[in-house]
Amino acid sequence: MEDLQKVNSDQIYVFWKNFSIGLLVIMSVIGLSAILPYFFSPIIALIAAAILYTILYNNRLTHRSNCMLVIFAIFFCTVAYSFSTIIINILDIWHILPFSLPKVFSFFNHPFVPTLLLDPICLIVVVVVYLRRKKMSICVNCKLSTGDYSGRSRIGAILSSESYLQLRNLILLFGVLTAAVWGYYVFYFVDAELNGRDYYVFIWLNIIGFVFDELYFAFRYYNLYLDLKENNEIITQEELNDMTSKTYLRFYVICGDNMFVNTRVVDTSRGAEPVLDTPFFTKRSVNGITIPEISTLIKRMTGTDNGELRFFYGKKTPGLDFHSTLRYFYFLDGSPEDYPEMNVEGEWMEFDVIKRIYSFHPDKLSATMVSDITRMATIILTQKLFNEDGFRKIKLKSYQPSFNLREVKRNRYDFQEDKWIKISLFNSDTKLYRLKRWWRGVINNKENSSQEWS
């Protein structure tokens, strides 16, 4: 399954391009606010927000495997800046503020300095996005559609780590710019006409900082591309055009509460160290495969037809939509002693042992197996704790249910459906759950109505 660890070179470019678009939008808001009449500043920010929202919406419609977290953060930066400036100026006009608003904060006066509000607002928004990154809907929906990063291709790990790096970089950048413009405003600025030095600090310092940031990430991702290419981990567009569809099959062979595993599988995503994984995996150069063919494959690999084949779940490979990975269970009757040998190398292991390894030493499991066990456990345990409306079945929060493989066979859970994963992320344990649930219902109804009319 090493092909799944390769990276589409276009995804690295698109990832950098999205980051660059975000910075260009902020630069445009600052530059145009300085050139055009000052009262256009919130309008410019709203137009910028509309452009970013269009990018986010198109990405959602096309189901592309691109991380849009930075675009998402900057979208809220522009919205927050626009409404903050409008509200502050309205409160000043109505004389509601307990103090006299300095001219530099009012777009009806001259001079108006947009960066005094824009930089700290962007800093606050990006910090909030970074702290809530694992719980935000854009990240949750991405993981639900393409799989958890631990079980995705190499590009998943790259997008995850680099998007967080970009956010930390923006926090540092906006933090430095906020300190610079506010330090200059407090200690050096004279509330009169803007001179050359004022323009340099309030306008050009921001633009220069963004330009250097774009160049830094351009060099960073070019070097990343070269490193991946040197290690033969890049799939070029020409190779993509020549590639045929592939279906990867993974089987979990189960007998009672035991699973047949190999403790010496090489997982390229985990380095050269051998890890624990199912030994039953193969690939076919076809787009889809029939159940009788799958059944024949697992019977040949196990050497026994005394089993029940059952679908686990499947996902397409991010960036390689013509590749898909399907997981299946193969339940054997009797006890492990009835099957002392298989046609592949491995051993029977109690599921309790596998769960302990998963809980305390997940690095000793293959990345795909970690992802599969996570999905299995999340769906089963969530159904035991919550009903379909997200409310606890058992009010005692200290209650921790468990499960075993016999239960997996007996209850026929639907592991392909994402409903219970969503409930695990948003349920009655969430603060203000009823209010947030009502608000989500309102938003979803509006989205459904807009899609019907479009």
Secondary structure, 3 states (H helix, E strand, C coil): CHHHHCEEHHHHHHHHHHHHHHHHHHHHHHHHHHHCCHHHHHHHHHHHHHHHHHHHHHHHHHCCCCCCHHHHHHHHHHHHHHHHHHHHHHHHHCCCCCCCCCHHHCCCCCCCCCHHHHHHHHHHHHHHHHHCCCCCHHHHHHHHHHCCHHHCCHHHHHHHHHHHHHHHHHHHHHHHHHHHHHHHHHHCCCCCCCCHHHHHHHHHHHHHHHHHHHHHHHHHHHHHHHHHHHCCCEECHHHHHHCCCEEEEEEEEEECCEEEEEEEEECHHHCCCEEEECCEEEEECCCCCCHHHHHHHHHHHHCCCCEEEEEEEEEEECCEEEEEEEEEEEEECCCHHHCCCCCCCCEEEEHHHHHHHHHHCHHHECHHHHHHHHHHHHHHHHHHHECCCCCECCCCCCCCCCCCHHHHHHHCCCCCCCHHHHHHHCCCCCCCHHHHHHHHHHHHHHHHHHHHHC
